[in-house]
């Protein structure tokens, strides 16, 4: 019997706490709790792919949304918000446009 379930928004969560698995994985990778307002993003848009390498922590929802806007401009709205495996099946480098260079925060070395 699994100790997780998929919630109404499509995210895998722990049954005992309701905590989304992607947020737990991000905290483990960072070695700290997420700060208030931080948003964990699935690079491939697959809400069930909680591999640490597939997660990126944005400092806030606005920065997360801006990444989706840049992504939509480059690849289209459908890919940006829903994900399309056939676009980047074996290419994780396409998300690099949205990584550390976009942020000036002095704590950005904590982000994954």
C-alpha positions in Angstrom: 0.0 0.0 0.0 1.4 3.4 -1.0 2.0 6.1 1.5 1.3 8.8 -1.2 -1.7 10.0 -3.2 -2.3 12.4 -6.0 -4.2 15.5 -4.8 -6.9 17.5 -6.7 -4.2 19.7 -8.3 -2.3 16.7 -9.7 0.6 16.7 -7.2 1.9 13.7 -5.3 1.4 14.1 -1.5 2.2 12.1 1.6 -1.0 10.5 3.1 0.0 11.1 6.7 0.8 14.8 6.4 -0.7 16.0 3.1 2.7 17.6 2.3 3.5 17.7 -1.4 6.4 15.3 -2.2 8.1 17.9 -4.5 8.3 20.4 -1.7 9.8 17.7 0.7 12.3 16.6 -2.0 13.3 20.3 -2.5 13.9 20.8 1.2 16.0 17.6 1.4 18.1 18.8 -1.6 18.6 22.3 -0.2 19.3 21.0 3.3 16.8 23.5 4.8 13.1 24.2 5.0 11.5 26.2 2.2 11.2 29.9 3.0 7.7 31.5 3.0 6.7 32.3 -0.5 9.2 30.0 -2.2 7.8 28.0 -5.1 9.0 24.6 -6.2 8.9 24.3 -10.0 8.9 21.0 -12.1 11.3 21.8 -15.0 9.6 19.2 -17.3 6.1 20.3 -16.1 5.4 16.7 -15.0 3.9 17.1 -11.5 4.7 13.5 -10.7 8.4 13.7 -11.6 9.8 14.7 -8.3 13.4 13.9 -9.1 15.7 16.5 -7.4 17.2 17.3 -10.8 13.7 18.1 -12.1 13.0 20.7 -9.4 13.9 24.3 -9.2 13.0 26.6 -6.3 11.9 30.2 -7.2 12.0 32.9 -4.5 8.3 33.8 -5.1 5.3 33.2 -7.3 6.1 36.2 -9.5 9.5 34.9 -10.5 8.0 31.5 -11.1 5.3 33.0 -13.3 7.9 35.1 -15.3 9.7 31.9 -16.1 6.5 30.5 -17.5 6.0 33.6 -19.5 9.5 33.4 -21.0 8.9 29.7 -21.7 5.6 30.4 -23.3 7.1 33.0 -25.6 9.8 30.5 -26.6 7.8 27.3 -26.9 4.1 28.2 -26.6 1.5 28.3 -23.8 0.6 24.7 -24.0 4.2 23.6 -23.2 4.8 26.3 -20.7 1.9 25.4 -18.4 1.0 21.8 -19.2 4.3 20.3 -20.4 5.0 18.4 -23.6 7.3 15.5 -23.3 7.8 15.3 -27.1 9.4 18.8 -27.1 12.3 18.0 -24.8 12.3 14.3 -24.3 16.0 14.0 -23.6 17.0 17.7 -23.3 17.1 19.2 -19.8 19.2 22.1 -20.9 16.3 24.0 -22.3 15.3 25.2 -18.9 18.7 26.6 -18.2 17.5 30.0 -19.5 15.6 30.4 -16.2 18.2 29.4 -13.7 20.6 31.5 -11.6 21.3 34.3 -14.1 17.8 35.6 -13.7 18.1 36.4 -10.0 20.0 39.0 -8.0 19.2 37.7 -4.5 22.3 37.1 -2.4 20.9 33.8 -1.2 20.5 32.4 -4.7 23.1 29.8 -4.1 20.6 28.1 -1.8 18.1 27.6 -4.7 18.1 24.3 -6.6 
